Amino acid sequence: MTKKAPQIIIIGAGLTGLAFAYRCRKPYVILEKEKQPGGLCRSIYVNGFTFDHSGHFLHLHRPETQQLFAQLIPDLARVKRESWIFTHNTYIPYPFQAHLYGLPGKVKKECVEGFLERPAVPSVANPDFYRWSLGTFGKGITDHFMKPYNEKLWTVSSRSLATDWVAPFVPQPSREEVINSARSPKTGNFGYNVQFYYPKAGGSQVFVNAFADRTDNLKLSVSVEKVNYRNKYIETSAGEKIYYDRLVSTEPLPGLLDRMGSLPAGVAAARKKLNWN
Ligand SMILES: Cc1cc2nc3c(=O)[nH]c(=O)nc-3n(C[C@H](O)[C@H](O)[C@H](O)COP(=O)(O)OP(=O)(O)OC[C@H]3O[C@@H](n4cnc5c(N)ncnc54)[C@H](O)[C@@H]3O)c2cc1C
C-alpha cells in the first residue's frame, strides 16, 4: 500500500519524537516499533508496582521547560535526592569521591593516597574515561569505584569510553572536599541532581503520556524497516510504503544508516566508526 500523506514522518515515539510532534504544526505521523510509547523512558506496571526502565528524573533547569511541565503534569513532586552506594559491604552516600569516611581503612587509604599522587589528566581533547579518572581522582577511587561503576553503567571498557559528557554528570569535589571526606562523615550537595521532579504516581511513563496523549497520529507496533532517502519514502513492518517531505529520525544513528541502503562513501566510512549500546 502506498501513501502520499502525511508530510512529516517521525521515527520513534520516545520523548524526542513525541516532543517534536507536540510542537509540530504540519501533518505528521509517528511510527513506533514497540507497543508502548516512551523508548528509554517507559515504565512497566506489575501487580500494582511501577518499574521504570531506568531511573528518570526531570531537572528542568530552564524556565520554559519548568512552565511546560507545570502545565502538562500538575502534580509533579519535587524530590530531594537520597542515593547511597553499596560497596565493600557497606553503604556510603553518593558521590563516592566525596564520601570516603565510611569505607574500610585500607580502601580509604588507597583512595586518599591515590588522589594525592594522581598523575595529570592527559592533555588531549576527550581522553578515555580510565585515564581521565586516574588524573582526576587517582588510582584508588578509580579502581574501587569509577571504573567498575561506569563499566557496569555504560557496558563498555572505561578505556574506550569518551569523556566529553563528564563535566555536568560526574561531580568533581575540590582537593579539600575529597580529603576532608575521609576524616568526617559530613556530607554536602554534590552534582546536578540534588533536587529533581518526579511524578507522584505512575513513574516516568507519566512524562511520556503527557506528550503522547496530546499527539493525534501515533502508530504503535509499526517499525520503519527501510528508508529510501533518494525517493523520499519509507517501508514499514506493516507492508506500507509512505512518502515524506521531511523525515525526523529519533532512532540510534547506526540503525537509521543501516536501513538507508547504499550510502555515499564518506558516510559509509563514518558509519563504521559509530558505536551504540
Ligand atoms: C540509564 C539512563 C538514565 C537516564 N536518566 C535520565 C534522567 O534522569 N533524566 C533525563 O533527562 N534523561 C535521562 N536519560 C536520558 C534519556 O533517557 C534520553 O535522553 C531520552 O529518553 C531519549 O529519548 P529519545 O526519544 O531521543 O530516544 P529513545 O527513548 O531511545 O526513543 C527512540 C524510540 O524510537 C523507537 N525506534 C527505534 N527504531 C525504530 C524503528 N526503526 N521504527 C520505529 N521505531 C523505532 C524506539 O523503540 C524508541 O521508542 C537517561 C538515559 C539512560 C540510558
The ligand as an SDF file (V2000), in Angstrom:
LIG
                    3D

 53 58  0  0  0  0  0  0  0  0999 V2000
   20.3550    4.7750   32.2550 C   0  0  0  0  0  0  0  0  0  0  0  0
   19.8080    6.1060   31.7560 C   0  0  0  0  0  0  0  0  0  0  0  0
   19.3550    7.0570   32.6660 C   0  0  0  0  0  0  0  0  0  0  0  0
   18.8890    8.2750   32.2090 C   0  0  0  0  0  0  0  0  0  0  0  0
   18.4330    9.1860   33.1230 N   0  0  0  0  0  0  0  0  0  0  0  0
   17.9410   10.3570   32.7090 C   0  0  0  0  0  0  0  0  0  0  0  0
   17.3990   11.2860   33.6360 C   0  0  0  0  0  0  0  0  0  0  0  0
   17.3630   11.0380   34.8380 O   0  0  0  0  0  0  0  0  0  0  0  0
   16.9210   12.4680   33.1640 N   0  0  0  0  0  0  0  0  0  0  0  0
   16.9540   12.7710   31.8250 C   0  0  0  0  0  0  0  0  0  0  0  0
   16.5010   13.8660   31.4570 O   0  0  0  0  0  0  0  0  0  0  0  0
   17.4460   11.8940   30.9140 N   0  0  0  0  0  0  0  0  0  0  0  0
   17.9360   10.7060   31.3320 C   0  0  0  0  0  0  0  0  0  0  0  0
   18.4310    9.8150   30.4230 N   0  0  0  0  0  0  0  0  0  0  0  0
   18.4350   10.1930   29.0080 C   0  0  0  0  0  0  0  0  0  0  0  0
   17.0470    9.9370   28.4050 C   0  0  0  0  0  0  0  0  0  0  0  0
   16.6820    8.5860   28.5940 O   0  0  0  0  0  0  0  0  0  0  0  0
   17.1090   10.1760   26.9150 C   0  0  0  0  0  0  0  0  0  0  0  0
   17.6900   11.4280   26.6230 O   0  0  0  0  0  0  0  0  0  0  0  0
   15.7240   10.1560   26.2810 C   0  0  0  0  0  0  0  0  0  0  0  0
   14.8580    9.1800   26.8330 O   0  0  0  0  0  0  0  0  0  0  0  0
   15.9550    9.8740   24.8230 C   0  0  0  0  0  0  0  0  0  0  0  0
   14.7230    9.9070   24.1630 O   0  0  0  0  0  0  0  0  0  0  0  0
   14.6820    9.6770   22.6160 P   0  0  0  0  0  0  0  0  0  0  0  0
   13.2670    9.8170   22.2140 O   0  0  0  0  0  0  0  0  0  0  0  0
   15.6880   10.5400   21.9450 O   0  0  0  0  0  0  0  0  0  0  0  0
   15.2310    8.1900   22.3800 O   0  0  0  0  0  0  0  0  0  0  0  0
   14.5770    6.7900   22.8020 P   0  0  0  0  0  0  0  0  0  0  0  0
   13.9660    6.8670   24.1370 O   0  0  0  0  0  0  0  0  0  0  0  0
   15.6340    5.7700   22.5320 O   0  0  0  0  0  0  0  0  0  0  0  0
   13.3910    6.6260   21.7560 O   0  0  0  0  0  0  0  0  0  0  0  0
   13.5980    6.1620   20.4500 C   0  0  0  0  0  0  0  0  0  0  0  0
   12.3290    5.4330   20.0520 C   0  0  0  0  0  0  0  0  0  0  0  0
   12.4560    5.0430   18.7010 O   0  0  0  0  0  0  0  0  0  0  0  0
   11.9110    3.7480   18.5590 C   0  0  0  0  0  0  0  0  0  0  0  0
   12.5110    3.1720   17.3600 N   0  0  0  0  0  0  0  0  0  0  0  0
   13.8230    2.8800   17.1410 C   0  0  0  0  0  0  0  0  0  0  0  0
   13.9960    2.3900   15.9100 N   0  0  0  0  0  0  0  0  0  0  0  0
   12.7710    2.3860   15.3220 C   0  0  0  0  0  0  0  0  0  0  0  0
   12.3080    1.9960   14.0320 C   0  0  0  0  0  0  0  0  0  0  0  0
   13.1390    1.5230   13.0890 N   0  0  0  0  0  0  0  0  0  0  0  0
   10.9850    2.1250   13.7610 N   0  0  0  0  0  0  0  0  0  0  0  0
   10.1260    2.6120   14.6880 C   0  0  0  0  0  0  0  0  0  0  0  0
   10.5140    2.9860   15.9380 N   0  0  0  0  0  0  0  0  0  0  0  0
   11.8200    2.8790   16.2380 C   0  0  0  0  0  0  0  0  0  0  0  0
   12.3190    3.0410   19.8420 C   0  0  0  0  0  0  0  0  0  0  0  0
   11.5080    1.9000   20.0970 O   0  0  0  0  0  0  0  0  0  0  0  0
   12.1000    4.1570   20.8560 C   0  0  0  0  0  0  0  0  0  0  0  0
   10.7880    4.1580   21.3780 O   0  0  0  0  0  0  0  0  0  0  0  0
   18.8870    8.5640   30.8340 C   0  0  0  0  0  0  0  0  0  0  0  0
   19.3170    7.5930   29.9130 C   0  0  0  0  0  0  0  0  0  0  0  0
   19.7660    6.3740   30.3700 C   0  0  0  0  0  0  0  0  0  0  0  0
   20.2130    5.3230   29.3510 C   0  0  0  0  0  0  0  0  0  0  0  0
  1  2  1  0
  2  3  1  0
  2 52  2  0
  3  4  2  0
  4  5  1  0
  4 50  1  0
  5  6  2  0
  6  7  1  0
  6 13  1  0
  7  8  2  0
  7  9  1  0
  9 10  1  0
 10 11  2  0
 10 12  1  0
 12 13  2  0
 13 14  1  0
 14 15  1  0
 14 50  1  0
 15 16  1  0
 16 17  1  0
 16 18  1  0
 18 19  1  0
 18 20  1  0
 20 21  1  0
 20 22  1  0
 22 23  1  0
 23 24  1  0
 24 25  2  0
 24 26  1  0
 24 27  1  0
 27 28  1  0
 28 29  2  0
 28 30  1  0
 28 31  1  0
 31 32  1  0
 32 33  1  0
 33 34  1  0
 33 48  1  0
 34 35  1  0
 35 36  1  0
 35 46  1  0
 36 37  1  0
 36 45  1  0
 37 38  2  0
 38 39  1  0
 39 40  1  0
 39 45  2  0
 40 41  1  0
 40 42  2  0
 42 43  1  0
 43 44  2  0
 44 45  1  0
 46 47  1  0
 46 48  1  0
 48 49  1  0
 50 51  2  0
 51 52  1  0
 52 53  1  0
M  END
$$$$
